Amino acid sequence: MARRTLNRHELRKQAEQAEQLAPGTAVAEAPAKKTRAKATSATKVKKPRKKKEPPRLCARWGIFDNSMKQVASFAYNQRGDADQKVADLSVKKPGGYFIQIVKEPMPEPAVEAAPE
């Protein structure tokens, strides 16, 4: 036969009545500790971090040898001069030379101090 489902509320009431009838058998509770009231403080608003700007880059033509060692550097608008330098180097010294674009960080502009 199937058992009847127990009513948990009824069982709880019976347990409480039993505790009231026999108070000596109940488990002694620990004394409550005094707690300090925490001072309520205003919620701190986090300031968003200023995003770092990437450094400004300057494009230049770099002349490299076969071992990827930079031999010379020219401004971006001087491509003809860079080609001429590669031709001169290949005639004077054995080995291959080539031109490749190089991006270098631009120097920061100097901040002028305010006159006092």
C-alpha positions as CSV (number, residue, x, y, z in Angstrom):
1,M,0.0,0.0,0.0
2,A,1.0,3.5,-0.6
3,R,1.8,5.7,2.3
4,R,0.0,9.0,2.8
5,T,2.1,12.2,2.3
6,L,3.0,13.7,5.5
7,N,1.8,17.2,6.3
8,R,5.0,19.2,7.2
9,H,3.0,22.0,8.8
10,E,1.2,19.6,11.2
11,L,4.5,18.0,12.1
12,R,6.1,21.4,12.8
13,K,3.2,22.4,15.1
14,Q,3.5,19.1,17.0
15,A,7.2,19.6,17.5
16,E,6.7,23.2,18.8
17,Q,4.0,22.0,21.3
18,A,6.4,19.3,22.5
19,E,9.1,21.9,23.1
20,Q,6.7,24.1,25.2
21,L,5.7,21.2,27.4
22,A,9.3,20.2,28.1
23,P,11.5,23.4,28.2
24,G,14.4,21.7,30.0
25,T,15.1,19.4,27.1
26,A,15.4,22.2,24.5
27,V,18.9,23.1,23.3
28,A,20.2,26.3,25.0
29,E,20.7,29.1,22.5
30,A,23.9,31.1,22.5
31,P,23.6,34.7,23.7
32,A,23.2,37.1,20.8
33,K,26.3,39.1,20.0
34,K,26.0,42.8,19.9
35,T,26.6,44.1,16.5
36,R,27.7,47.6,15.6
37,A,25.5,49.6,13.3
38,K,27.4,50.3,10.1
39,A,27.6,53.9,9.1
40,T,25.8,54.3,5.9
41,S,27.9,56.0,3.4
42,A,27.0,57.4,0.0
43,T,27.7,55.1,-2.8
44,K,30.9,56.1,-4.6
45,V,30.6,56.8,-8.2
46,K,33.5,55.4,-10.2
47,K,34.9,57.8,-12.7
48,P,35.5,56.3,-16.1
49,R,39.2,56.0,-16.9
50,K,40.5,58.3,-19.6
51,K,41.4,56.0,-22.5
52,K,45.0,56.1,-23.5
53,E,45.5,57.5,-27.0
54,P,47.7,55.5,-29.2
55,P,51.0,57.2,-30.0
56,R,51.1,59.2,-33.2
57,L,53.2,57.5,-35.9
58,C,55.2,58.9,-38.7
59,A,55.7,56.9,-41.9
60,R,59.2,56.8,-43.4
61,W,61.0,54.7,-46.0
62,G,63.7,52.4,-44.5
63,I,66.5,50.8,-46.4
64,F,67.3,47.3,-45.1
65,D,70.0,44.8,-46.0
66,N,69.4,41.0,-46.2
67,S,69.8,40.5,-42.5
68,M,66.9,43.0,-41.8
69,K,69.3,45.6,-40.4
70,Q,68.2,49.2,-41.2
71,V,70.9,51.0,-43.1
72,A,69.2,54.3,-43.9
73,S,65.9,56.1,-43.4
74,F,64.1,58.7,-45.6
75,A,61.0,60.8,-45.1
76,Y,57.9,59.5,-46.8
77,N,57.9,62.1,-49.5
78,Q,61.5,61.2,-50.5
79,R,60.8,57.9,-52.2
80,G,63.0,58.8,-55.2
81,D,66.0,59.5,-53.0
82,A,65.5,56.2,-51.2
83,D,65.4,54.3,-54.5
84,Q,68.6,56.0,-55.5
85,K,70.3,55.1,-52.3
86,V,69.3,51.4,-52.8
87,A,70.8,51.5,-56.3
88,D,74.0,53.0,-55.0
89,L,74.4,50.5,-52.1
90,S,73.8,47.5,-54.4
91,V,76.5,48.7,-56.8
92,K,79.1,49.5,-54.0
93,K,78.5,46.5,-51.6
94,P,77.6,42.9,-52.4
95,G,74.3,41.6,-51.0
96,G,70.7,42.6,-51.4
97,Y,69.0,45.8,-50.2
98,F,65.4,46.7,-50.2
99,I,63.0,49.4,-49.2
100,Q,60.3,49.0,-46.7
101,I,57.9,51.4,-45.0
102,V,58.7,52.0,-41.3
103,K,56.3,53.6,-38.8
104,E,58.1,55.5,-36.1
105,P,56.5,57.3,-33.1
106,M,56.5,61.0,-33.5
107,P,58.1,63.1,-30.8
108,E,55.7,64.7,-28.4
109,P,55.3,68.5,-28.9
110,A,57.0,70.5,-26.2
111,V,54.6,72.1,-23.8
112,E,55.5,75.7,-23.3
113,A,55.5,76.9,-19.7
114,A,53.2,79.9,-19.0
115,P,55.1,83.1,-18.5
116,E,54.9,84.4,-14.9
